[in-house]
Amino acid sequence: MQSNQQLIRTLRSANASLKDEIGELQAETKKLRQIIHALNTLQYNIDAITAKTDVLSLIGNILSAALEAVNSENGSLLLLSPRENQLVFVEILGQSREQLLGYRMPANQGIAGWILANNSPILIPDVRRDKRWFPEIDEATGFHTASLLGVPLYDDDRPLGVIEAVNTLTGEPFHEGDLDILILVARLASLALVRAEETTTD
């Protein structure tokens, strides 16, 4: 009798572990689908660029695809204005869109400025522990930035801007896998921006 009870407990434990593994696999599958969809969206936008392309709409699509890929709803795409040496928030998705759209900041300021100056992606689990963080933006908008991903946009050696993703939908910090995904998205985004620039100046 005792052995039967032990067997039942063992089977129940194995069943619970199997359910957990299935749940994790389902979550990973959903994530992969999001990534593939985001990359396909970017590729479609690149292929569809013509002289009549609405560049602002293109930028919005780029940012939307980037955020989908890393499971976030809040982020920004900043472009460098070389003449003024400023980073301009040209597209915002999420809570702070109205307050930040068009906002300008010195190109060497904050985390975005560091990313651009160093041509280096960054993952910050808690921005409030990072000396490069520029808190004035959160203070002005009332938004609470926790975890942040940032990736530079470059055309060879020419800086274009920065993509930032802020806070995951789950509330957990971003991880290295998210950064790898955003780096890939940023490469396609840079290509799209350059192609749009070349097309509109032809």
Secondary structure, DSSP 8 states (H G I E B T S, - for coil): -HHHHHHHHHHHHHHHHHHHHHHHHHHHHHHHHHHHHHHHHHHHHHHT--TT--HHHHHHHHHHHHHHHTTEEEEEEEEEETTTTEEEEEEEESTTHHHHTT-EEETTSHHHHHHHHHT--EEES-GGG-TT--THHHHHH-----SEEEEEEEETTEEEEEEEEEEETTSS---HHHHHHHHHHHHHHHHHHHHHHHHHH-
